[in-house]
Each structure stands twice: as C-alpha cells, then as structure tokens.
Amino acid sequence: MLQDIQLMKDFIINEIDALPPLPQTISELQRVCAHENSSIKQVANIIEQDPFLTMDLIKSANSPLYGYYREINSVLQAVSMFGISTSKGLAIANAIKAKFVIDLTPYRLDVNQFVEVSNIKNAFLYRWQKRQVHLLEVLVPCALTMHIGMVVISNCLKQAKIQEEFMQKINPDSFLEIEKSMLGYDQFEVLEHLFEHWGFEETMVQVMHHLKNPTLKEELKIYIYPLRVLNTLISPYEIASKEQIQEARDLVQRYHLDLESFDATLKDMRLDREIDSSKENYSLIDE
C-alpha cells in the first residue's frame, strides 16, 4: 500500500512538472509589482497584452459579487477599482485556471458549481479583507485557486483508472483525508507544488505548505488565518450553512480577526442565513 501511494505521489509530481509555463504576462506582472512604486497604469498595460486576462478581469469587475455597480469597460478602470494587489492576484489565478480542463467527476461535483464557489469565495475574502489591501496580493490567488488541486487529482485518478474507487469513498466532510489516504497528497499540497512549479513568490508556497499546520510562523498567520476561516465558511460542497457560519465565526474570534467586518460581509452577500447546497443557492449576490 505504501508503495502504491508513493507511486501516486510521484505520478502527481510528474504531471505537475509536465505543465507548460504560464503566460509571459504573468512574469512581467510579478516583476513590475515587486517594485513599491509600480503604478496602476503599468499594471493595466501589462494585463492588456493578454486578451484572455483582459476579458476575465473586466468580467470580474462587472460581477455583482464584488459589490460595485458602475459599468467597467476597460482594464485601467478595473485595476483602478480593484487596486494593484487584487488585480495581480486575479490575473495569476485566471492564468492558472486557464491551464486546465476542469472535470471533477471523481468528486461528484459539477463544473459550474465548482467555478461559482471559487468566485464567491474570492469575493467574500476581498470584501472582508479590503482594508488589508497589502495582503490581497497573496490572499486573492490563493482563494481563487484554493481547490484547483482537485482538478489535478481528478486527472491523475482517471489516468490511473482508480476514479471509481475514489468516487465510492468521497465524502463532503472528509475529502481531504480521502485524498491523502489514496494519493499521498491532499489538494492543498498539490497546489503548493503548482505554485513551486510556476515560480511564484515563496510566501504563497509557504502559505499552502503550512495551511493545516497547528504551529505557524508569525509572519504567515496574517495570510493563513483568513484562508482557514474562508475554507470553513465555504467548501466545494456547501456554502455558509448554519454550522459553517458558526464555526467560521468562532475561528474569527479565536484568531482575533475583524468579526464586525466578517458579519457585515455575510450580510452584504446575503450569506447570513442557513442555506442548502442546491444549485440555485450558488449564486447568492447583492440584489
């Protein structure tokens, strides 16, 4: 069994190593944003070089999820609205997601549901942490790609012809444990390897590496604590149930995060009530 798990771990790493590089736009964006005096116009000019990233950023800027109501027609307007950190994070996340064909059959998940959960997750984080703008450069790509490891795992399961066995075991309450027991890695560890493969900043790699660790370096807590709360509140299988809200609020208080802003975000996004996991409830937005 241990030998089989090691073979699966090696298989997953080989699949990640075979992934092509991200667009040159992302490297250029990272280089420019590393300078403290980088400007909104510089960032907008770089994103505009990539039609896909341009379309996706403008689409995000016009989504009611983020709580803005004026129409955005240009990248410059979108970057001005989101700010440099969030715009960079959105570009990175969208470039990563574009590298994959998403099929989550082994997890018994619908693709549209998966994408919508990702968008709601990031919008909640953005609204909640908007005052901590310096954190969003790391938090936004982590939030938007948090479950992209499931896509890599799904592909590996199918190639190894063990997706049926996985489907029989999968459980919304323990999917991380099932991943670990069958593959040797859970989806967060897979994402860590993805970040390493594409040469992202060390902070992002370390955040994913330590996401579940009980003891943390002090400098990582500002990123990991909000992400833990977010993962508790919103999972790929359920959004803001009564139990999830209570557990997430307990974590906010335990971690000494901004509970008032957290509750206000729940209310603004109409998540401050018990909802079920039916498909129509995956599009809760401001009315």
SELUM-800678 format. One line per 2 residues: number of its first residue (from 1); their letters; for each residue x, y, z of N, C-alpha, C, O. Coordinates in steps of 0.02 Angstrom, whole numbers, plus 50000, padded with zeros to 5 digits. Each point is the difference from the previous one (the first is absolute). Example, Ala and Ser with C-alpha at 12.3 -4.5 7.8 and 13.67 -1.06 7.14 Angstrom:
REM residues 2
1> AS> 50660,49716,50390,49955,50059,50000,50045,50060,50000,50052,49999,50033 ~ 49930,50054,49931,50042,50059,50003,49961,50055,50037,50025,50055,50008
This chain:
REM residues 287
1> ML> 50041,49940,50000,49959,50060,50000,50043,50063,50000,49987,50047,49962 ~ 50065,49954,50082,50045,50057,50002,50035,50011,49933,50011,50057,49979
3> QD> 50006,49887,49989,50033,50005,49934,49952,50030,49949,50020,50041,49958 ~ 49916,49938,50045,49950,50027,49954,49991,50075,50010,49993,50038,49952
5> IQ> 50006,49984,50111,49992,50071,50015,50060,50040,49974,49992,50054,49973 ~ 50068,49918,50036,50059,50035,49975,49998,50006,49924,50021,50050,49972
7> LM> 49955,49898,49995,49993,50002,49927,49951,50055,49979,50012,50035,49951 ~ 49933,49972,50086,49951,50052,49984,50029,50069,50013,49988,50047,49961
9> KD> 50050,49960,50093,50032,50065,50014,50048,50019,49944,50000,50057,49977 ~ 50040,49895,50002,50047,50013,49945,49962,50016,49936,50022,50043,49961
11> FI> 49923,49923,50028,49960,50012,49940,49972,50071,49999,50002,50034,49948 ~ 49973,49989,50109,49973,50068,50006,50054,50052,49987,49990,50048,49963
13> IN> 50068,49942,50067,50056,50048,49991,50021,50001,49927,50014,50054,49972 ~ 49989,49888,49996,50018,49998,49929,49949,50037,49957,50019,50034,49952
15> EI> 49917,49960,50065,49947,50036,49964,50008,50075,50008,49992,50038,49952 ~ 50025,49984,50108,50010,50071,50012,50063,50025,49963,49999,50054,49969
17> DA> 50054,49907,50033,50062,50020,49967,49992,50006,49924,50036,50037,49967 ~ 49915,49926,50006,49989,50001,49927,49956,50058,49978,49991,50011,49940
19> LP> 49981,50027,50107,49957,50056,49982,50040,50055,49967,50056,50014,50022 ~ 49918,50017,49926,50036,50055,49966,50003,50062,50044,49961,50006,50047
21> PL> 50086,50039,49938,50005,50062,50040,49939,50043,49991,49963,49995,49951 ~ 50026,50049,50098,49947,50050,49995,50019,50053,49949,50059,50006,49982
23> PQ> 49893,50034,49994,50015,50052,49951,50055,50048,50024,50006,50012,50060 ~ 50032,50014,49892,50051,50049,50016,49971,50060,50036,50035,50034,50038
25> TI> 49902,49980,49949,49965,50055,50034,50005,49995,50076,50010,50050,50034 ~ 49984,49889,49992,50002,49990,50072,50069,50015,50028,50007,50032,50052
27> SE> 50045,49944,49914,50068,50014,50022,50013,50075,50001,50031,50027,50046 ~ 49946,50007,49902,50009,50072,49996,49961,50036,50055,50024,50049,50028
29> LQ> 49917,49926,49986,49958,50029,50053,50034,49992,50068,50002,50047,50040 ~ 50025,49894,49973,50035,49989,50063,50062,50045,50006,50014,50026,50054
31> RV> 50022,49983,49891,50060,50041,50001,49983,50073,50016,50032,50032,50042 ~ 49916,49994,49924,49981,50070,50010,49972,50011,50070,50016,50049,50033
33> CA> 49942,49905,49990,49967,50008,50066,50049,49991,50058,49984,50019,50057 ~ 50074,49954,49930,50050,49993,50053,50029,50067,50021,50030,50006,50054
35> HE> 49961,50045,49904,50025,50067,50016,49945,50040,50036,49942,50000,49978 ~ 50077,50033,50075,49951,50037,50040,49969,50057,49961,49943,50020,50014
37> NS> 50093,50007,49937,49975,50058,49963,49963,49980,49936,49990,50042,49956 ~ 49991,49894,50038,49962,49979,49941,49933,50037,49998,49970,50013,50052
39> SI> 50007,50003,49888,49939,50040,49993,49942,49959,49972,50011,49947,49970 ~ 49929,50078,50041,49940,49968,49973,50004,49996,49924,49981,49950,49970
41> KQ> 50044,50102,49998,50005,50001,49927,50049,49947,49975,49987,49968,49950 ~ 50069,50023,50085,50048,49948,49980,49968,49931,50003,50007,49961,49953
43> VA> 49958,50025,50101,49967,49935,50008,49947,49990,49947,49996,49946,49971 ~ 49965,50105,50016,49948,49996,49949,50030,49987,49931,49974,49960,49961
45> NI> 50081,50074,50023,50032,49991,49936,50025,49928,49989,49996,49974,49945 ~ 50028,49995,50108,50025,49931,49996,49942,49951,49989,50003,49957,49957
47> IE> 49944,50051,50083,49942,49955,49994,49968,50006,49931,49976,49950,49973 ~ 50023,50111,49999,49970,50011,49935,50036,49962,49944,49972,49991,49946
49> QD> 50089,49986,50066,50037,49962,49950,49970,49931,49989,50013,49968,49949 ~ 49947,50009,50099,49970,49933,49997,49925,50006,49994,49967,50020,50049
51> PF> 50004,49964,49893,49927,50007,49991,49959,49961,50050,49947,50023,50023 ~ 50076,49916,49994,49963,49959,50047,49997,50032,50069,49947,50005,50031
53> LT> 50112,50018,49994,50002,50031,50066,49961,50066,49999,49968,50017,50050 ~ 50034,50019,49895,49962,50062,49993,49925,49987,50007,49966,50033,50039
55> MD> 50010,49918,49924,49929,49983,50002,49979,49977,50070,49947,50020,50025 ~ 50094,49939,50006,49982,49972,50065,50000,50053,50055,49957,49999,50043
57> LI> 50092,50047,49954,50003,50053,50051,49940,50047,49994,49970,50018,50051 ~ 50012,50000,49889,49942,50044,49990,49935,49964,50021,49955,50031,50030
59> KS> 50041,49905,49955,49942,49961,50021,49994,49999,50076,49945,50008,50027 ~ 50111,49982,50007,50000,49999,50073,49979,50068,50028,49961,50005,50047
61> AN> 50065,50048,49922,49984,50068,50023,49926,50016,49994,49973,50040,50039 ~ 49993,49929,49913,49929,50012,49990,49955,49949,50036,49939,50004,49994
63> SP> 50092,49949,50042,49960,49951,50037,49969,50032,50062,50035,50033,50037 ~ 49900,49956,49974,49969,50027,50061,50031,49971,50064,49990,50029,50054
65> LY> 50046,49917,49941,50031,49970,50059,50045,50048,50038,50004,49997,50061 ~ 50029,50048,49902,50048,50045,50032,49968,50064,50025,50033,50041,50032
67> GY> 49903,49969,49955,49964,50055,50031,50006,50066,49966,49981,50052,50028 ~ 50047,49949,49910,50004,50063,49963,49944,50002,49948,49980,49949,49972
69> YR> 49996,50111,50014,49941,50004,49957,50008,50044,49939,49954,50007,49960 ~ 50105,50024,50031,50011,50038,49939,50031,49954,49948,50040,49957,50017
71> EI> 49943,50053,49921,50025,49957,49947,50074,50013,49986,50022,50057,49994 ~ 50017,49889,50003,50071,50004,49987,50013,49976,49928,49980,49945,49981
73> NS> 50053,50098,49980,50010,49984,49929,50073,49992,49981,50015,49980,49943 ~ 50031,50033,50102,50071,49997,49983,50040,49969,50056,49978,49998,50057
75> VL> 50081,49977,49925,50045,49971,50050,50022,50054,50050,50003,49987,50060 ~ 50010,50072,49915,50022,50054,50045,49947,50016,50052,50016,50010,50059
77> QA> 49921,49991,49920,49945,50010,50049,49998,49943,50051,49991,50012,50059 ~ 50018,49926,49917,49997,49942,50044,50057,50001,50051,49989,49987,50059
79> VS> 50072,50028,49918,50057,50002,50045,49992,50057,50050,50018,49993,50058 ~ 49956,50063,49919,49987,50057,50045,49950,49980,50054,50006,50021,50058
81> MF> 49944,49940,49923,49948,49980,50048,50027,49948,50050,49990,50008,50060 ~ 50043,49940,49914,50024,49946,50044,50063,50019,50038,50011,49977,50056
83> GI> 50031,50065,49913,50066,50012,50027,50051,49953,49971,49982,49949,49970 ~ 50082,50067,50037,50054,49961,49969,50003,49929,50028,50005,49952,49962
85> ST> 49992,50041,50104,50008,49934,50031,49946,49951,49978,50016,49944,49980 ~ 49921,50077,50023,49946,49956,49980,50001,49986,49926,49987,49943,49979
87> SK> 50029,50107,49980,50003,49990,49928,50054,49949,49982,49989,49957,49958 ~ 50068,50048,50074,50053,49951,49988,49977,49931,50022,50010,49951,49963
89> GL> 49959,50044,50095,49976,49936,50024,49949,49968,49954,50002,49940,49988 ~ 49952,50100,49987,49949,49976,49953,50033,49975,49935,49980,49949,49973
91> AI> 50068,50089,50003,50035,49980,49938,50036,49934,50009,49996,49956,49956 ~ 50039,50036,50099,50036,49937,50014,49952,49941,50003,50011,49949,49969
93> AN> 49935,50060,50069,49951,49946,50009,49968,49981,49934,49991,49941,49985 ~ 49991,50108,49975,49968,49986,49936,50048,49966,49951,49980,49957,49961
95> AI> 50084,50062,50041,50050,49968,49957,50009,49927,50020,50009,49957,49956 ~ 49990,50029,50109,50006,49931,50023,49940,49958,49978,50008,49945,49973
97> KA> 49932,50081,50039,49939,49962,49983,49995,49986,49925,49972,49950,49979 ~ 50056,50096,49980,49998,49991,49928,50042,49942,49976,49992,49977,49943
99> KF> 50052,49998,50099,50044,49944,49981,49967,49932,50007,50029,49949,49981 ~ 49910,50050,50046,49968,49936,50015,49931,49994,49967,49962,50048,49995
101> VI> 50024,49891,49983,49932,49982,49983,49969,49971,50063,50023,49949,50026 ~ 49926,50083,49999,49973,49981,50065,49947,49945,49993,49948,50010,49969
103> DL> 50068,49934,50060,49953,49943,50003,50005,49970,50069,50050,49968,50017 ~ 49899,50042,50023,50002,49978,50070,49952,49943,50013,49973,49993,50055
105> TP> 50018,49965,49894,49957,49942,50008,50019,49956,50059,49956,49978,50037 ~ 50109,50009,49975,50017,49958,50057,49977,50028,50067,49990,49963,50048
107> YR> 50002,50103,49955,49977,50032,50062,49924,50007,50003,49973,50025,50049 ~ 49994,49954,49897,49927,50008,49995,49981,50075,50004,49951,50018,50031
109> LD> 50089,50023,49935,49988,50072,49999,49986,50024,49930,50031,49977,49952 ~ 49923,50070,50041,49985,50032,49937,50051,50057,49988,50017,50036,50047
111> VN> 50006,49971,49891,50050,50051,49985,49974,50070,50014,50036,50040,50030 ~ 49904,49975,49950,49972,50067,50012,49997,50015,50075,50014,50056,50021
113> QF> 49967,49895,50017,49998,50008,50073,50070,50014,50027,50008,50043,50042 ~ 50041,49920,49934,50069,50008,50022,50025,50071,49986,50031,50031,50043
115> VE> 49956,49994,49896,50023,50066,49981,49964,50054,50041,50031,50048,50022 ~ 49904,49943,49988,49962,50049,50037,50022,50003,50073,50005,50054,50029
117> VS> 50010,49889,50000,50025,49998,50069,50066,50039,50004,50011,50038,50047 ~ 50033,49951,49904,50063,50035,49998,49990,50076,49997,50034,50037,50036
119> NI> 49919,49986,49924,49987,50071,49993,49970,50030,50063,50020,50054,50021 ~ 49933,49910,50009,49970,50024,50062,50051,50003,50056,50001,50046,50041
121> KN> 50042,49904,49960,50052,49996,50051,50046,50062,49996,50015,50032,50051 ~ 50007,49983,49889,50045,50057,49992,49965,50066,50013,50028,50045,50031
123> AF> 49910,49961,49946,49963,50062,50011,49990,50012,50075,50005,50057,50023 ~ 49980,49891,50014,49992,50007,50072,50065,50024,50032,50000,50046,50040
125> LY> 50054,49921,49941,50065,50018,50028,50018,50072,49984,50024,50038,50042 ~ 49964,49982,49895,50016,50068,49978,49961,50051,50040,50028,50050,50023
127> RW> 49907,49939,49986,49959,50047,50037,50021,50003,50074,50003,50053,50030 ~ 50010,49888,49998,50016,49996,50071,50068,50032,50015,50008,50035,50050
129> QK> 50041,49952,49907,50069,50022,50013,50019,50063,49961,50059,50016,49995 ~ 49893,50020,49979,50014,50057,49956,50042,50054,50035,50038,50035,49967
131> RQ> 49956,49970,50098,50040,50050,50036,50074,49977,50006,50044,50041,50011 ~ 49967,49894,49981,50068,49973,50003,50026,49989,49929,50017,49945,49981
133> VH> 49985,50109,49981,50014,49995,49928,50068,49968,49986,50009,49967,49949 ~ 50039,50042,50096,50067,49972,49989,50001,49924,50004,50047,49968,49977
135> LL> 49900,50002,50052,49997,49927,50005,49969,49968,49939,50011,49940,49988 ~ 49952,50098,49973,49960,49971,49946,50042,49972,49944,49977,49956,49963
137> EV> 50085,50068,50029,50043,49975,49947,50013,49926,50008,50009,49964,49951 ~ 49992,50012,50112,50009,49929,50015,49932,49966,50009,49989,49945,49974
139> LV> 49966,50088,50062,49936,49968,50017,49956,49987,49939,49968,49948,49997 ~ 50030,50099,49956,49954,49992,49943,50018,49940,49956,49956,49959,49987
141> PC> 50107,50033,49990,50014,49940,49960,49992,49936,50040,49981,49949,49972 ~ 50035,50052,50092,49990,49940,50042,49926,49982,50005,49982,49942,49994
143> AL> 49975,50109,50016,49928,49987,50006,49971,49974,49935,49960,49953,50001 ~ 50059,50078,49943,49970,49982,49936,50024,49932,49975,49964,49966,49964
145> TM> 50097,50014,50055,50027,49936,49976,49999,49947,50055,50029,49946,49992 ~ 49939,50069,50065,50005,49958,50059,49986,49926,49985,50032,49956,50028
147> HI> 49920,50031,49927,49981,49931,49987,50021,49975,49931,49975,49949,49976 ~ 50071,50087,49992,50022,49978,49933,50038,49934,50005,50006,49964,49950
149> GM> 50020,50021,50109,50032,49935,50010,49952,49942,49988,50021,49945,49982 ~ 49914,50067,50027,49950,49949,49986,50000,49982,49926,49988,49942,49981
151> VV> 50025,50108,49976,50001,49988,49928,50059,49955,49982,49993,49954,49960 ~ 50065,50062,50069,50060,49958,49988,49989,49929,50025,50016,49952,49965
153> IS> 49956,50042,50094,49987,49935,50030,49950,49961,49958,50009,49940,49988 ~ 49938,50093,49989,49950,49966,49958,50032,49971,49938,49987,49943,49981
155> NC> 50055,50096,49986,50034,49978,49940,50045,49939,50014,50001,49953,49961 ~ 50034,50049,50095,50044,49944,50018,49960,49938,50018,50020,49944,49983
157> LK> 49924,50065,50051,49957,49943,50016,49976,49965,49937,49999,49938,49997 ~ 49981,50102,49953,49975,49971,49938,50056,49964,49962,49989,49945,49974
159> QA> 50069,50085,50024,50056,49969,49965,50022,49935,50034,50020,49952,49967 ~ 49975,50046,50100,50018,49940,50038,49943,49950,50004,50008,49945,50027
161> KI> 49934,50075,49945,49941,49956,49998,49976,49980,50070,49980,49943,50010 ~ 50023,50103,50036,49975,49986,50067,49947,50052,50020,49986,50008,50060
163> QE> 49984,50026,49890,49950,50050,50017,49937,49970,50031,49968,50031,50042 ~ 50014,49907,49936,49940,49968,50028,50010,49985,50074,49955,50011,50041
165> EF> 50103,49965,49977,50014,49986,50071,49997,50065,50040,49974,50001,50055 ~ 50053,50053,49917,49999,50064,50033,49929,50025,50009,49982,50026,50053
167> MQ> 49977,49968,49895,49931,50023,50003,49960,49964,50054,49956,50029,50031 ~ 50060,49908,49979,49964,49962,50051,50018,50024,50070,49959,49995,50046
169> KI> 50101,50032,49962,50022,50021,50066,49987,50074,50014,49996,50020,50058 ~ 49998,50020,49890,49999,50073,50009,49943,50022,50045,49944,49974,49995
171> NP> 50071,50073,50049,49952,50024,50049,50011,50075,50009,50056,50021,50011 ~ 49891,50019,49984,50008,50073,50006,50032,50021,50066,50029,50054,50004
173> DS> 49965,49905,50048,50027,50018,50065,50073,49978,50011,50032,50022,50048 ~ 49994,49936,49907,50067,49974,50012,50039,49990,49935,50040,49954,49994
175> FL> 49948,50090,49956,50032,49989,49935,50076,50008,50003,50036,49967,49962 ~ 49988,50076,50083,50073,50008,50006,50033,49937,50026,50053,49979,49976
177> EI> 49915,49990,50073,50027,49938,50028,50000,49943,49949,50046,49960,49998 ~ 49901,50038,49961,49996,49948,49949,50053,50010,49946,50032,49952,49978
179> EK> 49979,50111,50002,50054,50015,49953,50067,49975,50027,50038,49967,49966 ~ 49975,50050,50096,50065,49983,50031,50009,49924,50005,50054,49975,49987
181> SM> 49893,49990,50031,50006,49928,50010,50009,49963,49935,50034,49948,49998 ~ 49937,50077,49948,50005,49964,49936,50058,50024,49957,50027,49961,49960
183> LG> 49993,50102,50047,50049,50029,49954,50064,50023,50034,50050,50013,49966 ~ 49950,49992,50099,50059,50024,50034,50004,50075,50007,50037,50026,50042
185> YD> 49925,50010,49917,49995,50072,50003,49926,50020,50006,49957,49966,49973 ~ 50030,50089,50063,49933,50030,49994,50005,50059,49951,50055,50017,49978
187> QF> 49888,50012,50006,49998,50052,49948,50041,50062,50018,50025,50033,49955 ~ 49981,49983,50109,50040,50058,50019,50074,49988,49988,50037,50045,49980
189> EV> 49985,49894,50033,50070,49983,49986,50013,50000,49925,50055,50018,49978 ~ 49896,49961,49983,50007,50003,49927,50007,50072,49977,50041,50016,49957
191> LE> 49919,50029,50072,50004,50070,49982,50068,50030,50019,50027,50041,49964 ~ 49999,49938,50092,50067,50021,50020,50051,49982,49946,50042,50042,49982
193> HL> 49954,49897,49991,50046,49979,49948,49988,50039,49935,50048,50015,49963 ~ 49890,50002,50023,49985,50041,49942,50032,50069,50006,50030,50024,49953
195> FE> 49963,50006,50105,50031,50066,50011,50076,49996,49992,50031,50045,49971 ~ 49998,49901,50055,50073,49991,49992,50019,49992,49927,50048,50029,49976
197> HW> 49913,49930,49988,50014,49986,49930,50001,50064,49959,50041,50007,49955 ~ 49913,50039,50059,49995,50061,49961,50040,50058,50029,49996,50056,49977
199> GF> 50044,49929,50075,50046,50050,50027,49968,50059,50034,50026,50056,49997 ~ 49917,49932,50036,49968,50055,50036,50039,50017,50063,50043,49961,50022
201> EE> 49942,50097,50005,50038,50023,50057,49995,49950,50058,49951,49965,50009 ~ 50103,50034,50030,50006,49950,50053,49944,50004,50051,49980,49950,50030
203> TM> 49993,50110,49981,49946,50007,50050,49940,49958,49980,49970,49967,50042 ~ 50011,50033,49894,49944,49960,49977,50013,49926,50009,49955,49963,50021
205> VQ> 50105,50015,49965,50018,49930,50009,49995,49981,50074,49973,49948,50017 ~ 50054,50095,50026,50000,49985,50071,49930,50001,50030,49984,49962,50046
207> VM> 49974,50083,49929,49930,50002,50024,49965,49934,49987,49967,49974,50044 ~ 50041,49998,49896,49968,49936,49985,50033,49943,50038,49967,49953,50021
209> HH> 50099,50052,49988,50035,49946,50036,49977,49996,50073,49995,49945,50028 ~ 49992,50112,50003,49984,50002,50071,49926,50010,50014,49980,50010,50058
211> LK> 49978,49988,49891,49930,50017,50008,49966,49961,50056,49957,50027,50035 ~ 50060,49910,49973,49967,49957,50050,50044,49987,50061,49978,49965,50046
213> NP> 50082,50062,49955,50045,49987,50056,49975,50034,50064,49979,50057,49998 ~ 50024,49908,50059,49977,50030,50063,50045,50056,50025,49977,50045,50033
215> TL> 50088,49952,49950,50047,50053,50021,50023,50038,49938,50017,49970,49949 ~ 49982,50096,50055,50015,50042,49943,50053,50052,50016,50007,50022,50057
217> KE> 50031,49996,49891,50044,50057,50007,49956,50063,50005,49948,50005,49967 ~ 50073,50042,50073,49960,50059,50013,49983,50038,49936,49945,50026,49993
219> EL> 50103,49977,49960,49989,50039,49940,49950,49969,49951,49977,50033,49954 ~ 50006,49902,50057,49952,49966,49956,49929,50004,50026,49952,49989,49962
221> KI> 50040,50027,50102,49933,50000,50030,49953,50049,49965,49940,49987,49994 ~ 50086,50071,49984,49957,50050,49970,49968,49976,49935,49949,50026,49978
223> YI> 50081,49924,49991,49972,49970,49939,49961,49937,50015,49945,49989,49974 ~ 50083,49969,50069,49970,49934,50011,49935,50004,50041,49953,49964,49985
225> YP> 50044,50079,50064,49940,50004,50041,49938,50019,49958,49949,49967,50006 ~ 50054,50086,49952,49940,50015,49959,49982,49943,49952,49941,49988,49988
227> LR> 50109,49977,49985,49986,49945,49953,49968,49941,50037,49957,49967,49972 ~ 50064,50020,50089,49968,49947,50039,49927,50016,50014,49956,49957,49994
229> VL> 50031,50106,50023,49931,50021,50011,49959,49991,49936,49945,49974,50002 ~ 50084,50048,49943,49966,49995,49935,49984,49928,49982,49945,49986,49977
231> NT> 50103,49969,50033,49989,49930,49984,49947,49968,50045,49966,49953,49980 ~ 50028,50072,50080,49949,49975,50046,49931,50024,49978,49951,49963,50003
233> LI> 50045,50100,49976,49936,50030,49981,49974,49973,49933,49940,49991,49991 ~ 50106,49997,49962,49982,49982,49932,50042,49941,49977,50061,50005,49996
235> SP> 49907,49939,49990,50034,49941,49974,49976,49986,49930,49949,50029,49979 ~ 50085,49928,49983,49975,49984,49933,49931,49969,50000,49966,49998,49949
237> YE> 50012,49976,50109,49936,49965,50003,49945,50040,50034,49941,49984,49991 ~ 50077,50067,50046,49947,50036,50037,50024,50071,50017,50059,50011,50014
239> IA> 49894,50036,49984,50016,50070,50014,49959,50024,50059,49939,50000,49999 ~ 50097,50021,50053,49970,50037,50055,49938,49967,50031,49948,50032,50008
241> SK> 50058,49905,50008,49946,49969,50040,50002,50029,50070,50048,50035,50018 ~ 49902,49952,50020,49997,50026,50069,50062,49977,50039,50030,50040,50037
243> EQ> 49989,49897,49954,50058,49974,50036,50064,50031,49975,50045,50016,50040 ~ 49961,49995,49894,50060,50030,49973,50009,50072,50025,50055,50021,50018
245> IQ> 49890,50016,49983,50003,50070,50024,50023,50002,50072,50043,50040,50018 ~ 49928,49917,50024,50018,50001,50071,50073,49981,50010,50036,50032,50038
247> EA> 49987,49916,49926,50069,49979,50007,50048,50054,49974,50053,50012,50030 ~ 49929,50020,49915,50042,50053,49972,50003,50060,50047,50054,50028,50010
249> RD> 49890,49991,50019,50000,50056,50047,50042,49984,50062,50035,50044,50026 ~ 49962,49894,49996,50043,49979,50057,50074,50008,49983,50039,50023,50042
251> LV> 49979,49959,49896,50070,50007,49979,50020,50074,49995,50055,50019,50021 ~ 49900,50022,49953,50015,50072,49995,50017,50029,50069,50047,50038,50008
253> QR> 49913,49942,50042,50012,50025,50068,50064,49970,50029,50038,50035,50033 ~ 49973,49901,49955,50060,49967,50027,50063,50031,49970,50050,50007,50035
255> YH> 49947,50011,49901,50058,50028,49967,50005,50076,50007,50046,50031,49974 ~ 49907,49999,50062,49999,50073,50011,49997,50038,49933,50035,50050,49991
257> LD> 49923,49926,49964,49989,50034,49937,49940,50046,50007,49969,50004,50053 ~ 50013,50032,49894,49948,50050,50002,49931,49967,49994,49976,49987,49944
259> LE> 49992,50001,50113,49935,49967,50000,49945,50045,49974,49955,49977,49965 ~ 50049,50087,50050,49949,50047,49977,49998,50002,49923,49947,49998,49970
261> SF> 50112,50005,50000,50004,50001,49926,49979,49932,49972,49968,49997,49947 ~ 50050,49949,50087,49980,49933,49979,49924,49995,49997,49971,49976,49951
263> DA> 49995,50044,50103,49927,49997,50003,49968,50046,49948,49949,49983,49971 ~ 50081,50075,50019,49973,50047,49950,50005,49970,49930,49955,50010,49959
265> TL> 50100,49955,50028,50008,49968,49934,49950,49944,49990,49971,49993,49946 ~ 50017,49968,50106,49948,49949,49997,49933,50031,49981,49964,49974,49958
267> KD> 50021,50082,50074,49936,50033,49988,49997,50029,49930,49950,49992,49964 ~ 50104,50042,50015,50001,50032,49934,49993,49949,49944,49968,50015,49948
269> MR> 50061,49926,50061,49996,49949,49948,49942,49952,50010,49993,49950,49965 ~ 49965,50067,50083,49940,49961,50015,50017,49927,50017,49966,49953,49980
271> LD> 50088,50040,50058,50019,49934,50024,49988,49992,50075,50019,49949,50030 ~ 49948,50100,50000,49991,49999,50072,49938,49962,50021,49964,50021,50046
273> RE> 50024,49924,49921,49944,49958,50018,50017,49929,49979,50044,49990,49958 ~ 49921,49962,50069,50013,49931,49981,49973,49989,49930,49942,50015,49985
275> ID> 50100,49957,49971,49979,49984,49932,50017,49928,49987,50044,49971,50032 ~ 49921,49999,49919,50018,49932,49982,50049,50002,49942,50019,50053,49977
277> SS> 50001,49888,50000,50052,49996,49950,49972,49988,49930,50035,49976,49956 ~ 49900,50041,50034,49972,49991,49933,50031,50050,49952,50025,50052,50021
279> KE> 49973,49933,49916,50037,50038,49949,49980,50074,49999,50042,50043,49991 ~ 49894,49972,50019,49979,50069,49995,50028,50043,50056,50002,50061,49994
281> NY> 50021,49908,50060,50027,50038,50055,50074,50014,49991,50032,50026,50047 ~ 49996,49958,49896,50070,50016,49989,50009,50066,49965,50055,50016,49978
283> SL> 49893,50024,50017,50006,50065,49968,49972,50055,50045,49966,50046,49976 ~ 50050,49949,50088,49975,50050,50047,50041,50064,49993,50060,50000,50011
285> ID> 49907,50054,49970,50034,50063,49988,49955,50056,50024,49942,49990,50018 ~ 50085,50070,49981,49959,50058,50019,49942,50007,49951,50008,49988,49940
287> E> 49937,50032,50085,49943,50013,49957,49994,50075,49989,49955,50023,49965
